[in-house]
Amino acid sequence: MDHKEGSYKVRDLGLADAGRLRMEWAETRMPVLKRLREEFSQTKPFEGYRITGCLHVTKETGVLIETFAACGAEVAWSGCNPLSTNDEVAAALAVAGIEIYAWYGMNTEEFYWCIDRTIDKPPHLTLDDGADLIFTVHNRHRHLADTIIGGSEETTTGVHRLRAMADDGKLLYPVYAVNDAETKWDFDNVYGTGQSTLDGILRSTSVLLAGKNFVVAGYGHCGRGVAMRAAGMGANVIVTEVKPTAALKATLEGHRVMTMDQAAEIGQIFVTATGMRDVIRGRHFAKMQDGAIICNTGHYDVELNLQELAEISSDTRMVRPDNREYTLDNGNRIFVLADGRLVNLAAAEGHPSEVMDMSFANQFMAHLNLIRAHESGGDLSPRIIDLPVELDQHIGAIKLETMGLSIDSLTEEQVAYESDYAAGT
Ligand SMILES: NC(=O)c1ccc[n+]([C@@H]2O[C@H](COP(=O)([O-])OP(=O)(O)OC[C@H]3O[C@@H](n4cnc5c(N)ncnc54)[C@H](O)[C@@H]3O)[C@@H](O)[C@H]2O)c1
């Protein structure tokens, strides 16, 4: 492990050149973020501000970190999941002078040690994916909140928890719900998770998807994307849900809907995408066919109850990277990918750069809005803030333009027609 006190702790600085190549590759697919970097690196609006982030250290995150740095920010970073750091990227960032504490395969104690190092020096802004950093500030370092201007949250599970915290009056500073922006939730979670989850499954199994009974638990944004892409590869998709309207959508979009108890008996590949705990548990594992493949793409590793699986297993061994075989007492074998952590990040590279381009443009703008409010005496009361709808359309428009696509715009008559309540048949 390469470690320099107060500066970085990464797996191996010797991986830096490979990490730089990965980031350069990602950058060629991230024109929106690149445009923001070009625009704001002239004026350096983040000069004098320290941004502390806790988000998967991928090549795309590297591009975001360097965009903040190019625009004047002092950045300190840790990964938000023990199995999602790309060690090459972490090394490249450390060599480039970014304060970074992240490596693949850390344990829980090390995970919080890394977060603590990023806030040894008080941050002005926090950036989360799953809210672990913001909870650390609230639970163990409350004094830091006095000088924190605000924060942002990248994912559904984190936003849910922060909304609950705000409703209870416990939130100490404002947080942008980046996840809930249309150019994030409706793209990153759907198409990003859809493709990268299959990527993780394929890298860790190399199985044929066509013809398989492919069970998706949760038909929200992520689950819908996974189901769509699995069906596209020829799998027979089965959906389990707890929300009637989500289950209806799944049915009308051509998938079979049933309970997990029913699906457990016929499924061959299972993916959880719910943000909920114990979605697949002991009694489900006990019903599964020999050879079933199980993984999770929700934020936390609580969706699969692996403790209960271990209790009905007689043996376990790694059969491939990110693929653990459990032999059950009944003789069946079950293969769990990435120890139940987000399979798309642990076993593959996370979302494609093209998708993260828009998600991270939203992150950049959220933090710009926070410092603009700070500098202009704007409202910084503790609450969850949605990104402005116009910003969504602006980011969407830049993305379209960089893809070389043009769309129509409303004429003056059409704009007037839209709000004409006197018009009828
Ligand atoms: N892997 C990734 O890179 C990635 C990317 C984005 C979000 N996420 C995470 O994925 C999870 C889902 O996010 P989302 O945006 O799709 O949320 P969402 O709210 O849009 O959808 C979740 C769905 O799960 C359903 N559900 C809840 N409990 C269930 C249960 N026990 N059985 C079956 N269905 C159940 C809900 O009814 C809902 O329809 C969250 O934890 C989120 O943070 C992961």
The ligand as a Gaussian input file, in Angstrom:
#p B3LYP/6-31G(d) Opt

LIG

0 1
 N      -25.632000       0.065000      -9.288000
 C      -25.588000       1.363000      -9.482000
 O      -24.648000       1.899000     -10.063000
 C      -26.732000       2.204000      -9.011000
 C      -27.069000       3.378000      -9.724000
 C      -28.160000       4.122000      -9.273000
 C      -28.869000       3.717000      -8.152000
 N      -28.484000       2.588000      -7.475000
 C      -29.194000       2.089000      -6.289000
 O      -30.164000       1.125000      -6.754000
 C      -31.264000       1.065000      -5.840000
 C      -32.571000       1.306000      -6.626000
 O      -32.556000       2.628000      -7.151000
 P      -33.738000       3.159000      -8.098000
 O      -33.330000       4.508000      -8.551000
 O      -34.103000       2.123000      -9.084000
 O      -34.937000       3.278000      -7.007000
 P      -36.493000       3.334000      -7.315000
 O      -37.106000       3.906000      -6.082000
 O      -36.760000       3.974000      -8.623000
 O      -36.909000       1.772000      -7.449000
 C      -36.846000       0.825000      -6.411000
 C      -37.994000      -0.170000      -6.650000
 O      -37.812000      -1.290000      -5.773000
 C      -39.098000      -1.693000      -5.330000
 N      -38.953000      -2.502000      -4.092000
 C      -38.710000      -2.077000      -2.830000
 N      -38.642000      -3.124000      -2.002000
 C      -38.836000      -4.234000      -2.744000
 C      -38.867000      -5.623000      -2.454000
 N      -38.702000      -6.097000      -1.212000
 N      -39.095000      -6.494000      -3.490000
 C      -39.273000      -6.049000      -4.752000
 N      -39.247000      -4.731000      -5.074000
 C      -39.038000      -3.837000      -4.098000
 C      -39.840000      -0.382000      -5.110000
 O      -41.242000      -0.574000      -5.084000
 C      -39.373000       0.418000      -6.315000
 O      -40.239000       0.260000      -7.433000
 C      -30.974000       2.120000      -4.784000
 O      -30.319000       1.517000      -3.697000
 C      -30.026000       3.070000      -5.504000
 O      -29.271000       3.844000      -4.593000
 C      -27.450000       1.813000      -7.899000

